[in-house]
Amino acid sequence: MAAIATQLPIRVRLKRMTGLLVGLLLLQALIFYKFRPTEKQRYTRKRDLTLNNTDSRRESEGISFLSFLAQYPVKIISSFYGNSFSVNTSYAYRMSDTPSKVNSSILKIKDSVTRNAEGLNKTCSIQETALARRRMVNLNPPSWRELENKFKDTGLLPGGLWRPKNCNPNVHVAIIIPFRGRDSQLRVFLNNMIPLFQKQNLDYGIFVVDQREGPPFNRAMLMNIGFMESSKLGNYNCFIFHDVDLIAENEFNIYRCAEKPRHMSVLIDKYNYKVLYKDIFGGVTALTREHMQKVNGFSNVYFGWGGEDDDMSKRIRDKNGPGLSSVPGEIGRYKMIKHQHEKSNPINSLRWDLLKSTLNMWKSDGLSSLEGRYSILKLERRPLYTWMYTDVDEKAILWDDAMAKYRKNSWVQYLLTLNHTFITASPSISDGARTIHSIDLFVKSPCIPKCLSFISLCVISICAIILTNL
């Protein structure tokens, strides 16, 4: 083989090497283009690295911080902070990212507690003169960086928690958003609705319940999950179930609960500001803890689009239910963010049959049948909201005895034959969550293009050596 190689002109071998090097450069360029991180991914990595690097410092300093708070009455501290701090979380307290500013942050918090100690005995009220009946709605989605900068000085705590500083609210509101794959709409929602919540002097938390890809979207079950999980994270007594694509136009539409379950999104621009039908109860609704418990929450069997809001309407309007109320039409005006219907949320062809069985199934289908049929794969206190990444076990739900008579239905058969493996996990310690997180890091990691380029370089170099010795 060496004898043959010596017979090849040097010019031929140089041409081969040049061709291979050009191919290598083109391949590297393609790899970098294909796997380059987006601006959002780069910003998220930078933020996560900052938080991870300060975890140990925050945890150790959180102890001295809590001893500092011990100087003040428990009533004042719990009223001022609620459940927003803990030694066992990365967000032990709100402070600057740089260690040099920790002491000044503590002094600011100390000053706030002292200054508001007397005011906390005053119950919060809404200044109606500051509210507008026609507010400006911006439907252009800002970037996450812009949103975080916009609200960083408003007192908003990690997880989307906020409360008034100069009064003591007697209503604690959980805003629960069923969600999947609508990132731009979530940005529009937060940009428009956070100012409204704060203007209304709400003590609130925003919880985004994100369903893992697999079975069709189950809006009602996600709202049940949001109710159960947010109740573990805070002492909430009012729950607003909110579609992510609806933006309130009237600031007099107060985000609080009433004596009866309340329908808030009465008039929507998409439907020419007209009520679609009597007793509608979808879009944006407000229920107390007692309301949810009395009707056993929402149904868990409505996979796909349609039916779940009418099912809830039947539950609350039943003779033993709490009843239904609506805000006045002009107050309950909303704009809907335009979007196309997702393929992951097909129309539920079984919904009309299920609605006929609502009053027979509601006692066994709802909060009481939720345990063991969902899992929280990830729970993160993000800067503007609390994110709950959720998986649901559609097969366990549809194999329930209450669904026996529908088991031969084509829609149920379709759901039962889906290639979806339910992941059982618990927040922050589950193998499932770690596996998903590892995959997520692999895809987004900046070292992947470099690794692939190195491998391609090795392969092409070996090929070059072989070809030049042919």
ABEGO torsion letter per residue (X at the ends): XAAAAAABBAAAAAAAAAAAAAAAAAAAAAAAAAABBBAAAAAAAAAAAAAAAAAAAAAAAAAAAAAAAAABBAAAAAAAAEAABBAABABABBBBABAAAAAAAAAAAAAAAAAAAAAAABBBBBBAAABBABBBBBABBBBAAAAAAAAAAAGBBBGGBBBBAABBBABBBBBBBBBBGBAAAAAAAAAAAAAAAAAAGBBBBBBBBBBBBEBBBBAAAAAAAAAAAAAAABBBABBBBBBAABBBABAABBBBBBABBBBABABBAAAGGBBABBGBBBGBBBBBAAAAAAAGEBBAABBEBEGAAAAAAAAAABAABAEBBBBBAAAABBBBBBBBBBAABBBBAAAAAAAAAAAAAAAABEAAAABGABBBABBBBBAABBBBBBBBBAAAAAABAAAAAAAABAAAAAAAABBBBBBBBBBGABAAAAAAAAAAAAAABAAAAAAAAAAAAAAAAAAAAAAAAX
